[in-house]
Amino acid sequence: MENEDNKNCCLEDNNKPRSKNIWWLIIAAFIVIGLAVLLKNYSGAASIIWNISDGGKWLLPLIGITALVDSINPCAFSILLLTIAFLLSIGRMRSSILKIGGIYIFGVF
């Protein structure tokens, strides 16, 4: 009985850093999606992008990055986050989680 209590204690301590990482991932995702929506709806976004691209030198990579950000389906992205959170909560190894996430991303895109 005491061994089971010790195991539960250790599992709770190990889950705390994981939940912090998941929250940072969710916050980063909201920031990226928020910036994409803001630039998409802002009327002066074209001049900002032209200035960032140094007069067109970096325009093609910026268009590629913007297309990638714009092509993210919010539903698929949230399901991916939930899947990763679930896999982390059941204690799967990071390599296994990355493999499953990569397969999911490849299937969606």
N, C-alpha and C positions, 0 to 999 in steps of 0.2 A: 504494500500500500504506500509506504513512504517513497519507494522508487518511482511510482507513478506520479506522485506529487512533485518530485524533483524534476521529472521529465517535462511536466506541464509548465513548471516554473521556467525552465530553460527555453522551452519553445516560445513562450510569451516574450522573453527578452530578445530572442533572435528575430522575432517578427517586427519589433519596433523600428529598426533601421530600414527594413524593407518597406514599411508603410510610409516612412519619410521619403524614400526614393520614389515611390509611386506618386505621392503628392507633388513632388517637384516635377515629375514627368507630366502630370495632369496640368499643372500651372504653366509649364513651358508650352504645352499643346494649345492651351487657351490663349496665350500671348501670341503665338504664331498665327493662329486662326483669326484672332482679333486684328492683328496688323494687316492680314490679307484682306479682311472685310473692310477695314478702314481705308486702305489704299484703293480698293475697288470702287468705293463709293465717294471718295474725295475728288473734287473737281481739279485740284492742282497736283494730282498724283503724277501726271505726265511730266511736268516740269521738274518735280522732285527726282523722278527716275532718270531724266536726262542729265541732271546735275550729278547724281550719284554715278552714272555710267561714264563720267568724264567726257562728255560730248559725243557719246556713241561708241567709245572704245570697248566698253564692257556691256553693251546693249544685248548682244546675243546670249551671254551667260545669264544676265538678269532676266531675260525673257524665258530662258529655260527654267530657272529657279522659280519664277513667278508661275509658269505653267504647271510645274510640279506642285507648288503650294495650292494653286487653284483647283487642281484635279483631285485633291483629297476629298473624298466623300465623307462628310461628317458622321454619317451612320457607320460606315465601315471603320473609320478611325476610332470611334468610341467603342465599337465591338473589339477592335484590336487591343485597346487599353484595358478593357474588362477581361479579355482573355489572358493578357500578360499578368494582370493583377491576380487573377485566379490561379495561374500557374505558379506565381511567386508564393501565394498563400498556401499551396499544398506542398511546397518545398521542392519544386523541380529545379534541376541544375540550370545555370544560366545558358550553357551551350544548347540545351534542349529547348529552352524558351526562345532563344534567338532563331533556332532552326524552324520551330513552329511558326513564329512571327514572320520569318522570311517567306515561308510557303504561303502564308495567308496574304501577305502583301503581293507576292507574285500572282496569286490567284485573283486578287481584286484588280490589279492594274494590268 
